[in-house]
């Protein structure tokens, strides 16, 4: 039986971001669609998109929304050797 090979997030149309919040908490691999990135704004639209995700999470969980301190792109995963 053939093994299923997962495609990279960039190939699926997403860029992954690591988020550090003002309270020191960290969230890895937050997905942001490629369509909203680029242009003159760079990664600023990603901050808005992730803030909207946080607002939705806070609304559903009943917790206060966390403030984003920093936002960086996650490093691309290393390719695994084919066996």
mmCIF file of the N, C-alpha and C atoms, coordinates in Angstrom:
data_MODEL
# 
_entry.id   MODEL 
# 
loop_
_atom_site.group_PDB 
_atom_site.id 
_atom_site.type_symbol 
_atom_site.label_atom_id 
_atom_site.label_alt_id 
_atom_site.label_comp_id 
_atom_site.label_asym_id 
_atom_site.label_entity_id 
_atom_site.label_seq_id 
_atom_site.pdbx_PDB_ins_code 
_atom_site.Cartn_x 
_atom_site.Cartn_y 
_atom_site.Cartn_z 
_atom_site.occupancy 
_atom_site.B_iso_or_equiv 
_atom_site.pdbx_formal_charge 
_atom_site.auth_seq_id 
_atom_site.auth_comp_id 
_atom_site.auth_asym_id 
_atom_site.auth_atom_id 
_atom_site.pdbx_PDB_model_num 
ATOM 1   N N  . UNK A 1 1  ? 0.841   -1.166 0.000  1.00 0.00 ? 1  UNK A N  1 
ATOM 2   C CA . UNK A 1 1  ? 0.000   0.000  0.000  1.00 0.00 ? 1  UNK A CA 1 
ATOM 3   C C  . UNK A 1 1  ? 0.896   1.241  0.000  1.00 0.00 ? 1  UNK A C  1 
ATOM 4   N N  . UNK A 1 2  ? 0.563   2.217  -0.790 1.00 0.00 ? 2  UNK A N  1 
ATOM 5   C CA . UNK A 1 2  ? 1.355   3.434  -0.897 1.00 0.00 ? 2  UNK A CA 1 
ATOM 6   C C  . UNK A 1 2  ? 1.127   4.318  0.320  1.00 0.00 ? 2  UNK A C  1 
ATOM 7   N N  . UNK A 1 3  ? 2.193   4.983  0.721  1.00 0.00 ? 3  UNK A N  1 
ATOM 8   C CA . UNK A 1 3  ? 2.118   5.883  1.855  1.00 0.00 ? 3  UNK A CA 1 
ATOM 9   C C  . UNK A 1 3  ? 1.647   7.250  1.376  1.00 0.00 ? 3  UNK A C  1 
ATOM 10  N N  . UNK A 1 4  ? 0.743   7.847  2.131  1.00 0.00 ? 4  UNK A N  1 
ATOM 11  C CA . UNK A 1 4  ? 0.216   9.162  1.776  1.00 0.00 ? 4  UNK A CA 1 
ATOM 12  C C  . UNK A 1 4  ? 1.271   10.217 2.094  1.00 0.00 ? 4  UNK A C  1 
ATOM 13  N N  . UNK A 1 5  ? 1.566   11.068 1.132  1.00 0.00 ? 5  UNK A N  1 
ATOM 14  C CA . UNK A 1 5  ? 2.538   12.136 1.332  1.00 0.00 ? 5  UNK A CA 1 
ATOM 15  C C  . UNK A 1 5  ? 1.770   13.438 1.501  1.00 0.00 ? 5  UNK A C  1 
ATOM 16  N N  . UNK A 1 6  ? 2.012   14.104 2.631  1.00 0.00 ? 6  UNK A N  1 
ATOM 17  C CA . UNK A 1 6  ? 1.333   15.364 2.902  1.00 0.00 ? 6  UNK A CA 1 
ATOM 18  C C  . UNK A 1 6  ? 2.015   16.489 2.137  1.00 0.00 ? 6  UNK A C  1 
ATOM 19  N N  . UNK A 1 7  ? 1.214   17.404 1.614  1.00 0.00 ? 7  UNK A N  1 
ATOM 20  C CA . UNK A 1 7  ? 1.788   18.565 0.937  1.00 0.00 ? 7  UNK A CA 1 
ATOM 21  C C  . UNK A 1 7  ? 2.131   19.630 1.971  1.00 0.00 ? 7  UNK A C  1 
ATOM 22  N N  . UNK A 1 8  ? 3.099   20.471 1.640  1.00 0.00 ? 8  UNK A N  1 
ATOM 23  C CA . UNK A 1 8  ? 3.499   21.553 2.540  1.00 0.00 ? 8  UNK A CA 1 
ATOM 24  C C  . UNK A 1 8  ? 2.404   22.605 2.606  1.00 0.00 ? 8  UNK A C  1 
ATOM 25  N N  . UNK A 1 9  ? 2.313   23.347 3.731  1.00 0.00 ? 9  UNK A N  1 
ATOM 26  C CA . UNK A 1 9  ? 1.264   24.377 3.844  1.00 0.00 ? 9  UNK A CA 1 
ATOM 27  C C  . UNK A 1 9  ? 1.330   25.405 2.728  1.00 0.00 ? 9  UNK A C  1 
ATOM 28  N N  . UNK A 1 10 ? 2.552   25.778 2.279  1.00 0.00 ? 10 UNK A N  1 
ATOM 29  C CA . UNK A 1 10 ? 2.686   26.762 1.218  1.00 0.00 ? 10 UNK A CA 1 
ATOM 30  C C  . UNK A 1 10 ? 2.083   26.250 -0.079 1.00 0.00 ? 10 UNK A C  1 
ATOM 31  N N  . UNK A 1 11 ? 2.183   24.958 -0.310 1.00 0.00 ? 11 UNK A N  1 
ATOM 32  C CA . UNK A 1 11 ? 1.602   24.366 -1.515 1.00 0.00 ? 11 UNK A CA 1 
ATOM 33  C C  . UNK A 1 11 ? 0.077   24.354 -1.441 1.00 0.00 ? 11 UNK A C  1 
ATOM 34  N N  . UNK A 1 12 ? -0.465  24.381 -0.222 1.00 0.00 ? 12 UNK A N  1 
ATOM 35  C CA . UNK A 1 12 ? -1.919  24.383 -0.044 1.00 0.00 ? 12 UNK A CA 1 
ATOM 36  C C  . UNK A 1 12 ? -2.476  25.793 0.011  1.00 0.00 ? 12 UNK A C  1 
ATOM 37  N N  . UNK A 1 13 ? -1.595  26.806 -0.018 1.00 0.00 ? 13 UNK A N  1 
ATOM 38  C CA . UNK A 1 13 ? -2.075  28.176 -0.033 1.00 0.00 ? 13 UNK A CA 1 
ATOM 39  C C  . UNK A 1 13 ? -2.061  28.874 1.304  1.00 0.00 ? 13 UNK A C  1 
ATOM 40  N N  . UNK A 1 14 ? -1.249  28.391 2.257  1.00 0.00 ? 14 UNK A N  1 
ATOM 41  C CA . UNK A 1 14 ? -1.169  28.997 3.577  1.00 0.00 ? 14 UNK A CA 1 
ATOM 42  C C  . UNK A 1 14 ? 0.284   29.297 3.929  1.00 0.00 ? 14 UNK A C  1 
ATOM 43  N N  . UNK A 1 15 ? 0.478   30.310 4.760  1.00 0.00 ? 15 UNK A N  1 
ATOM 44  C CA . UNK A 1 15 ? 1.771   30.609 5.356  1.00 0.00 ? 15 UNK A CA 1 
ATOM 45  C C  . UNK A 1 15 ? 1.589   30.450 6.853  1.00 0.00 ? 15 UNK A C  1 
ATOM 46  N N  . UNK A 1 16 ? 2.581   29.816 7.500  1.00 0.00 ? 16 UNK A N  1 
ATOM 47  C CA . UNK A 1 16 ? 2.488   29.572 8.932  1.00 0.00 ? 16 UNK A CA 1 
ATOM 48  C C  . UNK A 1 16 ? 3.233   30.654 9.704  1.00 0.00 ? 16 UNK A C  1 
ATOM 49  N N  . UNK A 1 17 ? 2.647   31.076 10.826 1.00 0.00 ? 17 UNK A N  1 
ATOM 50  C CA . UNK A 1 17 ? 3.240   32.116 11.668 1.00 0.00 ? 17 UNK A CA 1 
ATOM 51  C C  . UNK A 1 17 ? 3.328   31.635 13.103 1.00 0.00 ? 17 UNK A C  1 
ATOM 52  N N  . UNK A 1 18 ? 4.387   32.071 13.795 1.00 0.00 ? 18 UNK A N  1 
ATOM 53  C CA . UNK A 1 18 ? 4.514   31.874 15.239 1.00 0.00 ? 18 UNK A CA 1 
ATOM 54  C C  . UNK A 1 18 ? 4.119   33.181 15.901 1.00 0.00 ? 18 UNK A C  1 
ATOM 55  N N  . UNK A 1 19 ? 3.281   33.092 16.934 1.00 0.00 ? 19 UNK A N  1 
ATOM 56  C CA . UNK A 1 19 ? 2.752   34.281 17.603 1.00 0.00 ? 19 UNK A CA 1 
ATOM 57  C C  . UNK A 1 19 ? 3.179   34.261 19.062 1.00 0.00 ? 19 UNK A C  1 
ATOM 58  N N  . UNK A 1 20 ? 3.687   35.398 19.538 1.00 0.00 ? 20 UNK A N  1 
ATOM 59  C CA . UNK A 1 20 ? 3.990   35.574 20.958 1.00 0.00 ? 20 UNK A CA 1 
ATOM 60  C C  . UNK A 1 20 ? 3.033   36.645 21.470 1.00 0.00 ? 20 UNK A C  1 
ATOM 61  N N  . UNK A 1 21 ? 2.342   36.322 22.559 1.00 0.00 ? 21 UNK A N  1 
ATOM 62  C CA . UNK A 1 21 ? 1.358   37.230 23.126 1.00 0.00 ? 21 UNK A CA 1 
ATOM 63  C C  . UNK A 1 21 ? 1.976   38.051 24.244 1.00 0.00 ? 21 UNK A C  1 
ATOM 64  N N  . UNK A 1 22 ? 1.319   39.141 24.629 1.00 0.00 ? 22 UNK A N  1 
ATOM 65  C CA . UNK A 1 22 ? 1.821   40.056 25.646 1.00 0.00 ? 22 UNK A CA 1 
ATOM 66  C C  . UNK A 1 22 ? 1.980   39.368 26.999 1.00 0.00 ? 22 UNK A C  1 
ATOM 67  N N  . UNK A 1 23 ? 1.182   38.334 27.279 1.00 0.00 ? 23 UNK A N  1 
ATOM 68  C CA . UNK A 1 23 ? 1.286   37.620 28.554 1.00 0.00 ? 23 UNK A CA 1 
ATOM 69  C C  . UNK A 1 23 ? 2.381   36.558 28.549 1.00 0.00 ? 23 UNK A C  1 
ATOM 70  N N  . UNK A 1 24 ? 3.128   36.445 27.431 1.00 0.00 ? 24 UNK A N  1 
ATOM 71  C CA . UNK A 1 24 ? 4.222   35.486 27.339 1.00 0.00 ? 24 UNK A CA 1 
ATOM 72  C C  . UNK A 1 24 ? 3.845   34.170 26.701 1.00 0.00 ? 24 UNK A C  1 
ATOM 73  N N  . UNK A 1 25 ? 2.561   33.957 26.458 1.00 0.00 ? 25 UNK A N  1 
ATOM 74  C CA . UNK A 1 25 ? 2.121   32.722 25.817 1.00 0.00 ? 25 UNK A CA 1 
ATOM 75  C C  . UNK A 1 25 ? 2.572   32.713 24.353 1.00 0.00 ? 25 UNK A C  1 
ATOM 76  N N  . UNK A 1 26 ? 2.705   31.501 23.809 1.00 0.00 ? 26 UNK A N  1 
ATOM 77  C CA . UNK A 1 26 ? 3.170   31.366 22.433 1.00 0.00 ? 26 UNK A CA 1 
ATOM 78  C C  . UNK A 1 26 ? 2.243   30.403 21.692 1.00 0.00 ? 26 UNK A C  1 
ATOM 79  N N  . UNK A 1 27 ? 1.953   30.730 20.439 1.00 0.00 ? 27 UNK A N  1 
ATOM 80  C CA . UNK A 1 27 ? 1.162   29.858 19.577 1.00 0.00 ? 27 UNK A CA 1 
ATOM 81  C C  . UNK A 1 27 ? 1.967   29.637 18.298 1.00 0.00 ? 27 UNK A C  1 
ATOM 82  N N  . UNK A 1 28 ? 2.137   28.401 17.924 1.00 0.00 ? 28 UNK A N  1 
ATOM 83  C CA . UNK A 1 28 ? 2.916   28.077 16.738 1.00 0.00 ? 28 UNK A CA 1 
ATOM 84  C C  . UNK A 1 28 ? 2.016   27.656 15.594 1.00 0.00 ? 28 UNK A C  1 
ATOM 85  N N  . UNK A 1 29 ? 2.522   27.909 14.397 1.00 0.00 ? 29 UNK A N  1 
ATOM 86  C CA . UNK A 1 29 ? 1.899   27.431 13.167 1.00 0.00 ? 29 UNK A CA 1 
ATOM 87  C C  . UNK A 1 29 ? 0.464   27.902 12.967 1.00 0.00 ? 29 UNK A C  1 
ATOM 88  N N  . UNK A 1 30 ? 0.230   29.189 13.201 1.00 0.00 ? 30 UNK A N  1 
ATOM 89  C CA . UNK A 1 30 ? -1.071  29.773 12.878 1.00 0.00 ? 30 UNK A CA 1 
ATOM 90  C C  . UNK A 1 30 ? -1.142  29.964 11.373 1.00 0.00 ? 30 UNK A C  1 
ATOM 91  N N  . UNK A 1 31 ? -2.175  29.477 10.745 1.00 0.00 ? 31 UNK A N  1 
ATOM 92  C CA . UNK A 1 31 ? -2.320  29.542 9.294  1.00 0.00 ? 31 UNK A CA 1 
ATOM 93  C C  . UNK A 1 31 ? -2.912  30.864 8.842  1.00 0.00 ? 31 UNK A C  1 
ATOM 94  N N  . UNK A 1 32 ? -2.291  31.425 7.790  1.00 0.00 ? 32 UNK A N  1 
ATOM 95  C CA . UNK A 1 32 ? -2.775  32.654 7.172  1.00 0.00 ? 32 UNK A CA 1 
ATOM 96  C C  . UNK A 1 32 ? -2.786  32.414 5.667  1.00 0.00 ? 32 UNK A C  1 
ATOM 97  N N  . UNK A 1 33 ? -3.893  32.705 4.982  1.00 0.00 ? 33 UNK A N  1 
ATOM 98  C CA . UNK A 1 33 ? -3.944  32.496 3.535  1.00 0.00 ? 33 UNK A CA 1 
ATOM 99  C C  . UNK A 1 33 ? -2.916  33.358 2.800  1.00 0.00 ? 33 UNK A C  1 
ATOM 100 N N  . UNK A 1 34 ? -2.296  32.776 1.778  1.00 0.00 ? 34 UNK A N  1 
ATOM 101 C CA . UNK A 1 34 ? -1.281  33.472 0.991  1.00 0.00 ? 34 UNK A CA 1 
ATOM 102 C C  . UNK A 1 34 ? -1.875  34.690 0.291  1.00 0.00 ? 34 UNK A C  1 
ATOM 103 N N  . UNK A 1 35 ? -3.142  34.646 -0.075 1.00 0.00 ? 35 UNK A N  1 
ATOM 104 C CA . UNK A 1 35 ? -3.777  35.713 -0.842 1.00 0.00 ? 35 UNK A CA 1 
ATOM 105 C C  . UNK A 1 35 ? -3.745  37.062 -0.129 1.00 0.00 ? 35 UNK A C  1 
ATOM 106 N N  . UNK A 1 36 ? -3.779  37.057 1.203  1.00 0.00 ? 36 UNK A N  1 
ATOM 107 C CA . UNK A 1 36 ? -3.829  38.340 1.910  1.00 0.00 ? 36 UNK A CA 1 
ATOM 108 C C  . UNK A 1 36 ? -2.449  38.910 2.191  1.00 0.00 ? 36 UNK A C  1 
ATOM 109 N N  . UNK A 1 37 ? -1.396  38.135 1.937  1.00 0.00 ? 37 UNK A N  1 
ATOM 110 C CA . UNK A 1 37 ? -0.032  38.582 2.205  1.00 0.00 ? 37 UNK A CA 1 
ATOM 111 C C  . UNK A 1 37 ? 0.599   39.197 0.968  1.00 0.00 ? 37 UNK A C  1 
ATOM 112 N N  . UNK A 1 38 ? 1.734   39.845 1.181  1.00 0.00 ? 38 UNK A N  1 
ATOM 113 C CA . UNK A 1 38 ? 2.496   40.404 0.069  1.00 0.00 ? 38 UNK A CA 1 
ATOM 114 C C  . UNK A 1 38 ? 2.119   41.848 -0.193 1.00 0.00 ? 38 UNK A C  1 
ATOM 115 N N  . UNK A 1 39 ? 2.614   42.367 -1.302 1.00 0.00 ? 39 UNK A N  1 
ATOM 116 C CA . UNK A 1 39 ? 2.348   43.756 -1.638 1.00 0.00 ? 39 UNK A CA 1 
ATOM 117 C C  . UNK A 1 39 ? 3.129   44.682 -0.729 1.00 0.00 ? 39 UNK A C  1 
ATOM 118 N N  . UNK A 1 40 ? 2.696   45.900 -0.634 1.00 0.00 ? 40 UNK A N  1 
ATOM 119 C CA . UNK A 1 40 ? 3.392   46.906 0.157  1.00 0.00 ? 40 UNK A CA 1 
ATOM 120 C C  . UNK A 1 40 ? 3.227   46.696 1.657  1.00 0.00 ? 40 UNK A C  1 
ATOM 121 N N  . UNK A 1 41 ? 2.162   46.013 2.070  1.00 0.00 ? 41 UNK A N  1 
ATOM 122 C CA . UNK A 1 41 ? 1.888   45.810 3.490  1.00 0.00 ? 41 UNK A CA 1 
ATOM 123 C C  . UNK A 1 41 ? 2.738   44.706 4.112  1.00 0.00 ? 41 UNK A C  1 
ATOM 124 N N  . UNK A 1 42 ? 3.321   43.836 3.305  1.00 0.00 ? 42 UNK A N  1 
ATOM 125 C CA . UNK A 1 42 ? 4.132   42.735 3.826  1.00 0.00 ? 42 UNK A CA 1 
ATOM 126 C C  . UNK A 1 42 ? 3.292   41.787 4.658  1.00 0.00 ? 42 UNK A C  1 
ATOM 127 N N  . UNK A 1 43 ? 3.705   41.571 5.923  1.00 0.00 ? 43 UNK A N  1 
ATOM 128 C CA . UNK A 1 43 ? 3.009   40.641 6.805  1.00 0.00 ? 43 UNK A CA 1 
ATOM 129 C C  . UNK A 1 43 ? 2.006   41.320 7.723  1.00 0.00 ? 43 UNK A C  1 
ATOM 130 N N  . UNK A 1 44 ? 1.758   42.619 7.560  1.00 0.00 ? 44 UNK A N  1 
ATOM 131 C CA . UNK A 1 44 ? 0.781   43.317 8.401  1.00 0.00 ? 44 UNK A CA 1 
ATOM 132 C C  . UNK A 1 44 ? -0.631  42.732 8.295  1.00 0.00 ? 44 UNK A C  1 
ATOM 133 N N  . UNK A 1 45 ? -1.094  42.328 7.105  1.00 0.00 ? 45 UNK A N  1 
ATOM 134 C CA . UNK A 1 45 ? -2.424  41.704 7.048  1.00 0.00 ? 45 UNK A CA 1 
ATOM 135 C C  . UNK A 1 45 ? -2.507  40.412 7.857  1.00 0.00 ? 45 UNK A C  1 
ATOM 136 N N  . UNK A 1 46 ? -1.382  39.730 8.028  1.00 0.00 ? 46 UNK A N  1 
ATOM 137 C CA . UNK A 1 46 ? -1.375  38.499 8.824  1.00 0.00 ? 46 UNK A CA 1 
ATOM 138 C C  . UNK A 1 46 ? -1.692  38.817 10.279 1.00 0.00 ? 46 UNK A C  1 
ATOM 139 N N  . UNK A 1 47 ? -1.167  39.923 10.791 1.00 0.00 ? 47 UNK A N  1 
ATOM 140 C CA . UNK A 1 47 ? -1.442  40.320 12.173 1.00 0.00 ? 47 UNK A CA 1 
ATOM 141 C C  . UNK A 1 47 ? -2.948  40.543 12.365 1.00 0.00 ? 47 UNK A C  1 
ATOM 142 N N  . UNK A 1 48 ? -3.588  41.205 11.411 1.00 0.00 ? 48 UNK A N  1 
ATOM 143 C CA . UNK A 1 48 ? -5.031  41.450 11.489 1.00 0.00 ? 48 UNK A CA 1 
ATOM 144 C C  . UNK A 1 48 ? -5.808  40.136 11.427 1.00 0.00 ? 48 UNK A C  1 
ATOM 145 N N  . UNK A 1 49 ? -5.385  39.233 10.543 1.00 0.00 ? 49 UNK A N  1 
ATOM 146 C CA . UNK A 1 49 ? -6.071  37.947 10.386 1.00 0.00 ? 49 UNK A CA 1 
ATOM 147 C C  . UNK A 1 49 ? -5.952  37.117 11.668 1.00 0.00 ? 49 UNK A C  1 
ATOM 148 N N  . UNK A 1 50 ? -4.758  37.085 12.253 1.00 0.00 ? 50 UNK A N  1 
ATOM 149 C CA . UNK A 1 50 ? -4.556  36.310 13.475 1.00 0.00 ? 50 UNK A CA 1 
ATOM 150 C C  . UNK A 1 50 ? -5.293  36.961 14.644 1.00 0.00 ? 50 UNK A C  1 
ATOM 151 N N  . UNK A 1 51 ? -5.366  38.291 14.677 1.00 0.00 ? 51 UNK A N  1 
ATOM 152 C CA . UNK A 1 51 ? -6.147  38.971 15.717 1.00 0.00 ? 51 UNK A CA 1 
ATOM 153 C C  . UNK A 1 51 ? -7.629  38.594 15.611 1.00 0.00 ? 51 UNK A C  1 
ATOM 154 N N  . UNK A 1 52 ? -8.129  38.473 14.376 1.00 0.00 ? 52 UNK A N  1 
ATOM 155 C CA . UNK A 1 52 ? -9.515  38.027 14.185 1.00 0.00 ? 52 UNK A CA 1 
ATOM 156 C C  . UNK A 1 52 ? -9.688  36.591 14.655 1.00 0.00 ? 52 UNK A C  1 
ATOM 157 N N  . UNK A 1 53 ? -8.701  35.729 14.391 1.00 0.00 ? 53 UNK A N  1 
ATOM 158 C CA . UNK A 1 53 ? -8.755  34.351 14.888 1.00 0.00 ? 53 UNK A CA 1 
ATOM 159 C C  . UNK A 1 53 ? -8.802  34.342 16.414 1.00 0.00 ? 53 UNK A C  1 
ATOM 160 N N  . UNK A 1 54 ? -7.969  35.169 17.035 1.00 0.00 ? 54 UNK A N  1 
ATOM 161 C CA . UNK A 1 54 ? -7.926  35.254 18.492 1.00 0.00 ? 54 UNK A CA 1 
ATOM 162 C C  . UNK A 1 54 ? -9.257  35.743 19.065 1.00 0.00 ? 54 UNK A C  1 
ATOM 163 N N  . UNK A 1 55 ? -9.871  36.719 18.397 1.00 0.00 ? 55 UNK A N  1 
ATOM 164 C CA . UNK A 1 55 ? -11.165 37.228 18.860 1.00 0.00 ? 55 UNK A CA 1 
ATOM 165 C C  . UNK A 1 55 ? -12.218 36.118 18.812 1.00 0.00 ? 55 UNK A C  1 
ATOM 166 N N  . UNK A 1 56 ? -12.188 35.315 17.761 1.00 0.00 ? 56 UNK A N  1 
ATOM 167 C CA . UNK A 1 56 ? -13.137 34.206 17.635 1.00 0.00 ? 56 UNK A CA 1 
ATOM 168 C C  . UNK A 1 56 ? -12.881 33.151 18.717 1.00 0.00 ? 56 UNK A C  1 
ATOM 169 N N  . UNK A 1 57 ? -11.615 32.840 18.961 1.00 0.00 ? 57 UNK A N  1 
ATOM 170 C CA . UNK A 1 57 ? -11.267 31.863 19.992 1.00 0.00 ? 57 UNK A CA 1 
ATOM 171 C C  . UNK A 1 57 ? -11.705 32.385 21.363 1.00 0.00 ? 57 UNK A C  1 
ATOM 172 N N  . UNK A 1 58 ? -11.457 33.665 21.635 1.00 0.00 ? 58 UNK A N  1 
ATOM 173 C CA . UNK A 1 58 ? -11.848 34.256 22.921 1.00 0.00 ? 58 UNK A CA 1 
ATOM 174 C C  . UNK A 1 58 ? -13.363 34.245 23.089 1.00 0.00 ? 58 UNK A C  1 
ATOM 175 N N  . UNK A 1 59 ? -14.077 34.541 22.016 1.00 0.00 ? 59 UNK A N  1 
ATOM 176 C CA . UNK A 1 59 ? -15.544 34.552 22.096 1.00 0.00 ? 59 UNK A CA 1 
ATOM 177 C C  . UNK A 1 59 ? -16.069 33.157 22.402 1.00 0.00 ? 59 UNK A C  1 
ATOM 178 N N  . UNK A 1 60 ? -15.520 32.132 21.734 1.00 0.00 ? 60 UNK A N  1 
ATOM 179 C CA . UNK A 1 60 ? -16.003 30.763 21.933 1.00 0.00 ? 60 UNK A CA 1 
ATOM 180 C C  . UNK A 1 60 ? -15.616 30.198 23.296 1.00 0.00 ? 60 UNK A C  1 
ATOM 181 N N  . UNK A 1 61 ? -14.424 30.584 23.787 1.00 0.00 ? 61 UNK A N  1 
ATOM 182 C CA . UNK A 1 61 ? -13.958 30.021 25.047 1.00 0.00 ? 61 UNK A CA 1 
ATOM 183 C C  . UNK A 1 61 ? -14.421 30.810 26.261 1.00 0.00 ? 61 UNK A C  1 
ATOM 184 N N  . UNK A 1 62 ? -14.871 32.054 26.047 1.00 0.00 ? 62 UNK A N  1 
ATOM 185 C CA . UNK A 1 62 ? -15.308 32.875 27.161 1.00 0.00 ? 62 UNK A CA 1 
ATOM 186 C C  . UNK A 1 62 ? -14.168 33.549 27.909 1.00 0.00 ? 62 UNK A C  1 
ATOM 187 N N  . UNK A 1 63 ? -12.964 33.486 27.356 1.00 0.00 ? 63 UNK A N  1 
ATOM 188 C CA . UNK A 1 63 ? -11.802 34.129 27.956 1.00 0.00 ? 63 UNK A CA 1 
ATOM 189 C C  . UNK A 1 63 ? -11.559 35.482 27.300 1.00 0.00 ? 63 UNK A C  1 
ATOM 190 N N  . UNK A 1 64 ? -10.807 36.367 27.964 1.00 0.00 ? 64 UNK A N  1 
ATOM 191 C CA . UNK A 1 64 ? -10.481 37.647 27.314 1.00 0.00 ? 64 UNK A CA 1 
ATOM 192 C C  . UNK A 1 64 ? -9.502  37.437 26.163 1.00 0.00 ? 64 UNK A C  1 
ATOM 193 N N  . UNK A 1 65 ? -9.593  38.303 25.178 1.00 0.00 ? 65 UNK A N  1 
ATOM 194 C CA . UNK A 1 65 ? -8.721  38.215 24.010 1.00 0.00 ? 65 UNK A CA 1 
ATOM 195 C C  . UNK A 1 65 ? -7.297  38.604 24.396 1.00 0.00 ? 65 UNK A C  1 
ATOM 196 N N  . UNK A 1 66 ? -6.317  37.864 23.890 1.00 0.00 ? 66 UNK A N  1 
ATOM 197 C CA . UNK A 1 66 ? -4.911  38.148 24.189 1.00 0.00 ? 66 UNK A CA 1 
ATOM 198 C C  . UNK A 1 66 ? -4.354  39.130 23.161 1.00 0.00 ? 66 UNK A C  1 
ATOM 199 N N  . UNK A 1 67 ? -3.463  40.004 23.616 1.00 0.00 ? 67 UNK A N  1 
ATOM 200 C CA . UNK A 1 67 ? -2.837  40.991 22.746 1.00 0.00 ? 67 UNK A CA 1 
ATOM 201 C C  . UNK A 1 67 ? -1.581  40.383 22.115 1.00 0.00 ? 67 UNK A C  1 
ATOM 202 N N  . UNK A 1 68 ? -1.425  40.562 20.807 1.00 0.00 ? 68 UNK A N  1 
ATOM 203 C CA . UNK A 1 68 ? -0.276  40.027 20.087 1.00 0.00 ? 68 UNK A CA 1 
ATOM 204 C C  . UNK A 1 68 ? 0.922   40.939 20.316 1.00 0.00 ? 68 UNK A C  1 
ATOM 205 N N  . UNK A 1 69 ? 2.037   40.352 20.803 1.00 0.00 ? 69 UNK A N  1 
ATOM 206 C CA . UNK A 1 69 ? 3.262   41.118 21.018 1.00 0.00 ? 69 UNK A CA 1 
ATOM 207 C C  . UNK A 1 69 ? 4.156   41.068 19.791 1.00 0.00 ? 69 UNK A C  1 
ATOM 208 N N  . UNK A 1 70 ? 4.389   39.858 19.259 1.00 0.00 ? 70 UNK A N  1 
ATOM 209 C CA . UNK A 1 70 ? 5.217   39.745 18.061 1.00 0.00 ? 70 UNK A CA 1 
ATOM 210 C C  . UNK A 1 70 ? 4.701   38.616 17.181 1.00 0.00 ? 70 UNK A C  1 
ATOM 211 N N  . UNK A 1 71 ? 5.067   38.724 15.905 1.00 0.00 ? 71 UNK A N  1 
ATOM 212 C CA . UNK A 1 71 ? 4.585   37.793 14.890 1.00 0.00 ? 71 UNK A CA 1 
ATOM 213 C C  . UNK A 1 71 ? 5.739   37.512 13.943 1.00 0.00 ? 71 UNK A C  1 
ATOM 214 N N  . UNK A 1 72 ? 6.098   36.240 13.787 1.00 0.00 ? 72 UNK A N  1 
ATOM 215 C CA . UNK A 1 72 ? 7.168   35.860 12.868 1.00 0.00 ? 72 UNK A CA 1 
ATOM 216 C C  . UNK A 1 72 ? 6.731   34.659 12.051 1.00 0.00 ? 72 UNK A C  1 
ATOM 217 N N  . UNK A 1 73 ? 7.263   34.580 10.848 1.00 0.00 ? 73 UNK A N  1 
ATOM 218 C CA . UNK A 1 73 ? 6.959   33.418 10.010 1.00 0.00 ? 73 UNK A CA 1 
ATOM 219 C C  . UNK A 1 73 ? 7.633   32.185 10.598 1.00 0.00 ? 73 UNK A C  1 
ATOM 220 N N  . UNK A 1 74 ? 6.909   31.069 10.595 1.00 0.00 ? 74 UNK A N  1 
ATOM 221 C CA . UNK A 1 74 ? 7.484   29.809 11.061 1.00 0.00 ? 74 UNK A CA 1 
ATOM 222 C C  . UNK A 1 74 ? 8.503   29.334 10.045 1.00 0.00 ? 74 UNK A C  1 
ATOM 223 N N  . UNK A 1 75 ? 9.591   28.722 10.506 1.00 0.00 ? 75 UNK A N  1 
ATOM 224 C CA . UNK A 1 75 ? 10.557  28.191 9.552  1.00 0.00 ? 75 UNK A CA 1 
ATOM 225 C C  . UNK A 1 75 ? 9.944   27.056 8.746  1.00 0.00 ? 75 UNK A C  1 
ATOM 226 N N  . UNK A 1 76 ? 10.359  26.950 7.496  1.00 0.00 ? 76 UNK A N  1 
ATOM 227 C CA . UNK A 1 76 ? 9.847   25.883 6.635  1.00 0.00 ? 76 UNK A CA 1 
ATOM 228 C C  . UNK A 1 76 ? 10.315  24.543 7.188  1.00 0.00 ? 76 UNK A C  1 
ATOM 229 N N  . UNK A 1 77 ? 9.445   23.545 7.201  1.00 0.00 ? 77 UNK A N  1 
ATOM 230 C CA . UNK A 1 77 ? 9.855   22.239 7.713  1.00 0.00 ? 77 UNK A CA 1 
ATOM 231 C C  . UNK A 1 77 ? 10.918  21.629 6.822  1.00 0.00 ? 77 UNK A C  1 
ATOM 232 N N  . UNK A 1 78 ? 11.858  20.949 7.436  1.00 0.00 ? 78 UNK A N  1 
ATOM 233 C CA . UNK A 1 78 ? 12.930  20.293 6.677  1.00 0.00 ? 78 UNK A CA 1 
ATOM 234 C C  . UNK A 1 78 ? 12.361  19.090 5.947  1.00 0.00 ? 78 UNK A C  1 
ATOM 235 N N  . UNK A 1 79 ? 12.844  18.885 4.744  1.00 0.00 ? 79 UNK A N  1 
ATOM 236 C CA . UNK A 1 79 ? 12.378  17.741 3.956  1.00 0.00 ? 79 UNK A CA 1 
ATOM 237 C C  . UNK A 1 79 ? 12.918  16.460 4.548  1.00 0.00 ? 79 UNK A C  1 
ATOM 238 N N  . UNK A 1 80 ? 12.067  15.473 4.678  1.00 0.00 ? 80 UNK A N  1 
ATOM 239 C CA . UNK A 1 80 ? 12.473  14.178 5.223  1.00 0.00 ? 80 UNK A CA 1 
ATOM 240 C C  . UNK A 1 80 ? 12.977  13.321 4.069  1.00 0.00 ? 80 UNK A C  1 
ATOM 241 N N  . UNK A 1 81 ? 14.042  12.591 4.286  1.00 0.00 ? 81 UNK A N  1 
ATOM 242 C CA . UNK A 1 81 ? 14.541  11.747 3.200  1.00 0.00 ? 81 UNK A CA 1 
ATOM 243 C C  . UNK A 1 81 ? 13.548  10.632 2.883  1.00 0.00 ? 81 UNK A C  1 
ATOM 244 N N  . UNK A 1 82 ? 13.380  10.376 1.612  1.00 0.00 ? 82 UNK A N  1 
ATOM 245 C CA . UNK A 1 82 ? 12.457  9.306  1.182  1.00 0.00 ? 82 UNK A CA 1 
ATOM 246 C C  . UNK A 1 82 ? 13.104  7.952  1.470  1.00 0.00 ? 82 UNK A C  1 
ATOM 247 N N  . UNK A 1 83 ? 12.331  7.076  2.041  1.00 0.00 ? 83 UNK A N  1 
ATOM 248 C CA . UNK A 1 83 ? 12.878  5.756  2.379  1.00 0.00 ? 83 UNK A CA 1 
ATOM 249 C C  . UNK A 1 83 ? 12.338  4.710  1.461  1.00 0.00 ? 83 UNK A C  1 
# 
